[in-house]
């Protein structure tokens, strides 16, 4: 079984749902397990990751590293074929500005979702991932819902 990175997003946020859909379309090699954090199994979910997911997009890499916010967005873009410019944005001092920009957007995501993304999750399936994607010790507790 190939270990994949987990991209965790807020399934109740229209903006987050939209960008999770963009990530899913860009992920043509199946690098990520893309899941609403509200339906993420344990592992990889922990109490610490849950707290972070309530305020930012989170990626848990296959090696166990946890990235959030702008770092998670830029990592996902880099891993799904982003341009050389992504590498520059991930380095200081540019990452500092990306983090500030991400925080400003995240603090206002409810307003942004209402204004631009239809006040709700945008139709992206936000249920449990496929049983094959779950770690062996989590498969027994998974329900029959699967990601499309």
One Martini backbone bead per residue (centre of mass of N, CA, C, O) as a GRO file, in nm:
protein
  148
    1UNK     BB    1   0.095   0.037   0.024
    2UNK     BB    2   0.056   0.367  -0.043
    3UNK     BB    3   0.163   0.649   0.092
    4UNK     BB    4  -0.015   0.942   0.177
    5UNK     BB    5  -0.116   1.248   0.176
    6UNK     BB    6  -0.299   1.472   0.382
    7UNK     BB    7  -0.587   1.672   0.301
    8UNK     BB    8  -0.727   1.915   0.519
    9UNK     BB    9  -1.065   2.035   0.540
   10UNK     BB   10  -1.351   2.241   0.547
   11UNK     BB   11  -1.676   2.108   0.492
   12UNK     BB   12  -1.832   2.403   0.581
   13UNK     BB   13  -1.664   2.557   0.356
   14UNK     BB   14  -1.676   2.700   0.053
   15UNK     BB   15  -1.381   2.778   0.003
   16UNK     BB   16  -1.252   2.512   0.090
   17UNK     BB   17  -1.407   2.336  -0.110
   18UNK     BB   18  -1.301   2.464  -0.364
   19UNK     BB   19  -0.990   2.412  -0.307
   20UNK     BB   20  -1.018   2.105  -0.284
   21UNK     BB   21  -1.110   2.069  -0.578
   22UNK     BB   22  -0.855   2.179  -0.704
   23UNK     BB   23  -0.664   1.972  -0.579
   24UNK     BB   24  -0.799   1.724  -0.704
   25UNK     BB   25  -0.748   1.804  -1.002
   26UNK     BB   26  -0.427   1.832  -0.972
   27UNK     BB   27  -0.419   1.522  -0.854
   28UNK     BB   28  -0.327   1.300  -1.094
   29UNK     BB   29  -0.135   1.097  -0.897
   30UNK     BB   30  -0.248   1.048  -0.602
   31UNK     BB   31  -0.094   1.194  -0.350
   32UNK     BB   32  -0.377   1.252  -0.213
   33UNK     BB   33  -0.582   1.266   0.073
   34UNK     BB   34  -0.902   1.408   0.048
   35UNK     BB   35  -1.038   1.558   0.354
   36UNK     BB   36  -1.256   1.624   0.574
   37UNK     BB   37  -1.196   1.675   0.903
   38UNK     BB   38  -1.480   1.564   1.008
   39UNK     BB   39  -1.388   1.262   0.848
   40UNK     BB   40  -1.126   1.189   0.986
   41UNK     BB   41  -0.923   0.957   1.075
   42UNK     BB   42  -0.763   0.744   1.317
   43UNK     BB   43  -0.536   0.790   1.162
   44UNK     BB   44  -0.413   1.121   1.154
   45UNK     BB   45  -0.589   1.217   1.370
   46UNK     BB   46  -0.579   1.474   1.617
   47UNK     BB   47  -0.621   1.714   1.845
   48UNK     BB   48  -0.418   1.911   1.720
   49UNK     BB   49  -0.517   1.894   1.427
   50UNK     BB   50  -0.809   1.976   1.480
   51UNK     BB   51  -0.745   2.263   1.578
   52UNK     BB   52  -0.610   2.353   1.312
   53UNK     BB   53  -0.852   2.288   1.111
   54UNK     BB   54  -1.037   2.528   1.226
   55UNK     BB   55  -0.810   2.757   1.086
   56UNK     BB   56  -0.674   2.546   0.870
   57UNK     BB   57  -0.505   2.404   0.644
   58UNK     BB   58  -0.399   2.052   0.630
   59UNK     BB   59  -0.093   1.861   0.624
   60UNK     BB   60  -0.016   1.511   0.619
   61UNK     BB   61   0.245   1.345   0.577
   62UNK     BB   62   0.374   1.036   0.522
   63UNK     BB   63   0.604   1.114   0.752
   64UNK     BB   64   0.425   1.323   0.967
   65UNK     BB   65   0.414   1.597   0.875
   66UNK     BB   66   0.289   1.925   0.971
   67UNK     BB   67   0.089   2.142   0.773
   68UNK     BB   68  -0.006   2.494   0.750
   69UNK     BB   69  -0.159   2.689   0.550
   70UNK     BB   70   0.059   2.821   0.337
   71UNK     BB   71   0.237   2.570   0.351
   72UNK     BB   72   0.017   2.374   0.247
   73UNK     BB   73  -0.052   2.509  -0.018
   74UNK     BB   74   0.236   2.509  -0.142
   75UNK     BB   75   0.281   2.208  -0.123
   76UNK     BB   76   0.044   2.120  -0.302
   77UNK     BB   77   0.139   2.271  -0.552
   78UNK     BB   78   0.416   2.138  -0.577
   79UNK     BB   79   0.304   1.829  -0.584
   80UNK     BB   80   0.102   1.929  -0.847
   81UNK     BB   81   0.287   2.110  -1.055
   82UNK     BB   82   0.414   2.360  -0.990
   83UNK     BB   83   0.589   2.616  -1.032
   84UNK     BB   84   0.889   2.766  -0.966
   85UNK     BB   85   0.751   2.990  -0.785
   86UNK     BB   86   0.682   2.817  -0.540
   87UNK     BB   87   0.970   2.788  -0.429
   88UNK     BB   88   1.003   3.086  -0.364
   89UNK     BB   89   0.751   3.116  -0.168
   90UNK     BB   90   0.885   2.899   0.047
   91UNK     BB   91   1.084   3.130   0.098
   92UNK     BB   92   1.264   3.347   0.240
   93UNK     BB   93   1.044   3.613   0.273
   94UNK     BB   94   0.782   3.509   0.123
   95UNK     BB   95   0.643   3.325   0.337
   96UNK     BB   96   0.563   3.553   0.528
   97UNK     BB   97   0.354   3.680   0.334
   98UNK     BB   98   0.183   3.428   0.288
   99UNK     BB   99   0.098   3.394   0.585
  100UNK     BB  100  -0.045   3.662   0.615
  101UNK     BB  101  -0.246   3.625   0.385
  102UNK     BB  102  -0.377   3.371   0.493
  103UNK     BB  103  -0.479   3.487   0.762
  104UNK     BB  104  -0.666   3.700   0.641
  105UNK     BB  105  -0.846   3.502   0.493
  106UNK     BB  106  -0.919   3.310   0.731
  107UNK     BB  107  -1.058   3.536   0.910
  108UNK     BB  108  -1.267   3.582   0.635
  109UNK     BB  109  -1.412   3.315   0.522
  110UNK     BB  110  -1.710   3.359   0.570
  111UNK     BB  111  -1.744   3.610   0.394
  112UNK     BB  112  -1.620   3.489   0.136
  113UNK     BB  113  -1.817   3.253   0.107
  114UNK     BB  114  -2.076   3.424   0.085
  115UNK     BB  115  -1.981   3.601  -0.164
  116UNK     BB  116  -1.840   3.347  -0.362
  117UNK     BB  117  -1.952   3.030  -0.239
  118UNK     BB  118  -2.271   2.997  -0.148
  119UNK     BB  119  -2.266   2.948   0.185
  120UNK     BB  120  -2.130   2.663   0.108
  121UNK     BB  121  -2.065   2.376   0.023
  122UNK     BB  122  -1.949   2.285  -0.320
  123UNK     BB  123  -2.005   1.951  -0.359
  124UNK     BB  124  -1.787   1.819  -0.224
  125UNK     BB  125  -1.689   1.543  -0.112
  126UNK     BB  126  -1.704   1.483   0.270
  127UNK     BB  127  -1.627   1.201   0.325
  128UNK     BB  128  -1.502   0.922   0.353
  129UNK     BB  129  -1.262   0.745   0.260
  130UNK     BB  130  -1.143   0.495   0.127
  131UNK     BB  131  -1.060   0.194   0.255
  132UNK     BB  132  -0.776   0.176   0.112
  133UNK     BB  133  -0.672   0.457   0.249
  134UNK     BB  134  -0.671   0.330   0.509
  135UNK     BB  135  -0.546   0.231   0.774
  136UNK     BB  136  -0.557  -0.082   0.899
  137UNK     BB  137  -0.666   0.017   1.200
  138UNK     BB  138  -0.930   0.186   1.055
  139UNK     BB  139  -1.121   0.002   0.881
  140UNK     BB  140  -1.332  -0.103   1.093
  141UNK     BB  141  -1.453   0.207   1.149
  142UNK     BB  142  -1.551   0.235   0.874
  143UNK     BB  143  -1.767   0.339   0.665
  144UNK     BB  144  -1.937   0.333   0.348
  145UNK     BB  145  -1.824   0.591   0.290
  146UNK     BB  146  -1.698   0.763  -0.002
  147UNK     BB  147  -1.495   0.891  -0.212
  148UNK     BB  148  -1.531   0.987  -0.548
   0.00000   0.00000   0.00000
